[in-house]
């Protein structure tokens, strides 16, 4: 498994290279959230669509926020890659697993530097699981990953959502932190899914902060 600190050292070398370039990367949370809100109830024809579309949708929002695609060696199963492209002569898409599979997207964020940072793993037994908002950990443009059946193993993550607002205010009938999702089209769902989840008592939430330096 790749070590994030090794990638950190690589990032230092890369940043020195970028000093000679006019290109600067900075994650735009507002743009990412705006994209998610725009496409929460439909599919963007500029991207592929899947029956299980939650991670593909979140990846599109990340890309809209300026998160750069990473493709070192075109290895779709490698967790250090995150990409989606189609060559001009192809009708099919070339995708990394991390682009479209929730557990792989989580692993990518953990392995990449700066990538994402695991802020907390929250379960129904934790009091703040039931809070309307959790903006100490989660901001607009962050990611929420889900396990069921009280499973805390991130390798078994099977669903994710994209946070579009963090804070205590009310909007469109939802108070507090909100998220957008596919595969079921959802806009302004609660961060903990207690408004739509049939079994919130066995749900485990992995809160991932996307680093602003991406």
C-alpha positions in Angstrom: 0.0 0.0 0.0 1.3 3.4 -0.9 2.4 5.6 2.0 1.0 9.1 2.1 4.2 10.5 3.5 6.2 9.1 0.5 3.7 10.8 -1.8 4.2 14.0 0.3 8.0 13.9 -0.5 7.1 13.4 -4.1 4.7 16.3 -3.9 7.5 18.6 -2.6 9.6 17.7 -5.7 6.6 18.2 -7.9 5.8 21.6 -6.3 9.4 22.8 -7.0 8.8 21.9 -10.7 5.5 23.8 -10.7 7.3 26.9 -9.6 8.5 27.2 -13.2 4.9 26.9 -14.5 2.1 29.4 -14.5 -0.4 26.7 -13.6 -1.5 26.7 -10.0 -3.9 24.1 -8.5 -6.4 25.1 -5.9 -9.6 23.2 -5.1 -12.7 25.4 -5.7 -15.3 24.1 -3.3 -18.0 26.4 -4.5 -17.6 25.3 -8.1 -17.6 21.6 -7.1 -20.8 22.1 -5.0 -22.5 24.1 -7.8 -21.8 21.3 -10.2 -23.3 18.7 -7.8 -26.4 20.9 -7.3 -26.8 21.4 -11.1 -26.6 17.7 -11.9 -28.1 16.1 -8.8 -31.3 15.1 -10.7 -29.8 14.2 -14.1 -26.8 12.9 -15.9 -24.2 15.0 -17.7 -23.9 13.5 -21.2 -20.2 14.6 -21.3 -19.5 11.8 -18.9 -20.4 8.1 -18.7 -23.3 7.0 -16.6 -23.6 3.8 -14.5 -26.5 2.1 -12.7 -24.4 2.5 -9.5 -23.4 6.1 -10.2 -22.6 7.6 -6.8 -18.8 7.8 -7.2 -18.9 8.7 -10.9 -21.1 11.7 -9.9 -18.8 12.7 -7.0 -15.8 12.5 -9.3 -17.4 14.8 -11.8 -18.0 17.3 -9.0 -14.4 17.1 -7.9 -13.2 17.7 -11.5 -15.6 20.7 -11.7 -13.9 22.1 -8.6 -10.5 21.9 -10.3 -9.3 18.6 -8.7 -6.7 17.5 -11.3 -7.0 14.0 -12.9 -4.1 11.8 -12.0 -2.9 9.1 -14.5 0.7 8.0 -14.0 0.6 4.7 -16.0 -3.0 4.1 -17.2 -3.4 1.4 -14.6 -7.1 1.5 -13.9 -6.9 -0.6 -10.7 -4.1 1.4 -9.1 -5.3 3.6 -6.2 -2.7 6.3 -7.1 -4.7 7.0 -10.3 -7.9 8.9 -10.8 -9.0 9.6 -14.3 -11.8 9.5 -16.9 -11.1 10.2 -20.6 -12.0 9.1 -24.1 -9.6 9.3 -27.0 -10.9 10.8 -30.2 -10.9 7.5 -32.0 -12.7 5.6 -29.2 -16.4 5.3 -28.3 -15.6 3.8 -24.9 -14.3 5.6 -21.8 -11.1 4.9 -20.1 -11.7 5.0 -16.3 -9.8 4.3 -13.2 -11.6 2.3 -10.6 -11.2 5.2 -8.2 -13.3 7.4 -10.5 -16.4 5.1 -10.3 -16.1 2.8 -7.3 -16.6 4.2 -3.8 -14.1 2.1 -1.9 -11.4 2.8 -4.6 -12.2 6.6 -4.5 -11.7 6.5 -0.7 -8.4 4.6 -1.0 -7.3 7.1 -3.7 -8.0 10.1 -1.4 -6.1 8.4 1.5 -3.1 7.4 -0.6 -2.7 10.7 -2.6 -1.0 13.8 -1.3 -2.6 16.2 -0.6 -5.7 14.3 -1.6 -8.2 13.9 1.2 -8.0 13.4 5.0 -10.1 11.1 7.1 -11.6 13.4 9.7 -13.7 10.8 11.6 -15.6 7.6 11.4 -19.1 8.2 12.8 -21.6 5.6 13.9 -25.1 5.7 15.3 -23.7 5.2 18.8 -21.9 8.5 18.5 -24.1 11.4 19.7 -23.1 13.7 16.9 -24.2 11.2 14.3 -27.7 12.6 14.9 -26.7 16.3 14.8 -28.1 18.3 11.9 -24.6 19.7 11.1 -21.0 18.8 11.6 -19.1 21.7 10.1 -16.2 21.2 12.4 -15.3 18.2 10.3 -17.1 18.6 7.0 -17.2 21.5 4.6 -18.7 22.3 1.3 -17.0 20.2 -1.4 -16.0 17.3 1.0 -17.0 13.7 0.6 -19.0 11.3 2.7 -18.5 7.5 2.4 -20.9 4.9 3.8 -20.8 1.4 5.1 -23.8 -0.7 6.3 -24.3 -3.3 9.1 -21.9 -1.5 11.5 -19.0 -2.3 9.3 -16.0 -0.1 9.9 -13.7 -1.6 7.3 -13.1 1.0 4.6 -12.4 -1.7 2.1 -16.2 -2.5 2.2 -17.4 1.1 1.5 -20.2 0.8 -1.0 -21.8 4.3 -1.3 -20.8 7.9 -1.1 -22.2 11.4 -1.3 -20.9 14.9 -2.0 -21.3 17.6 0.6 -22.7 20.8 -0.9 -23.3 22.9 2.2 -21.9 22.9 5.7 -23.5 24.8 8.5 -26.5 25.2 10.8 -28.9 27.1 8.5 -32.0 25.7 6.8 -32.4 25.4 3.0 -35.2 23.7 1.0 -36.5 22.1 4.1 -33.2 20.6 5.3 -31.5 22.0 8.3 -27.8 21.7 8.6 -25.2 20.0 6.4 -26.5 18.8 3.0 -25.3 16.6 0.3 -26.1 15.6 -3.3 -26.1 12.0 -4.5 -26.5 9.5 -7.4 -27.4 6.5 -7.8 -30.8 7.6 -6.3 -31.0 11.2 -7.4 -30.9 13.2 -4.3 -30.3 16.9 -3.7 -30.0 18.5 -0.3 -30.2 15.2 1.6 -29.0 15.3 5.2 -25.3 14.5 5.7 -26.1 11.5 7.8 -28.9 10.3 5.5 -31.3 10.0 8.4 -34.0 11.5 6.2 -33.8 8.6 3.6 -32.0 5.8 5.3 -34.1 2.7 6.2 -31.5 1.5 8.8 -29.6 4.5 10.2 -28.7 2.6 13.3 -26.3 0.3 11.5 -24.8 2.9 9.1 -21.1 3.9 9.4 -20.0 7.3 7.9 -16.4 8.1 6.8 -15.9 11.8 6.7 -13.3 12.9 4.2 -12.0 16.4 4.0 -10.7 17.3 0.5 -7.4 19.3 0.8 -7.6 22.8 -0.6 -4.2 22.4 -2.2 -5.5 19.9 -4.8 
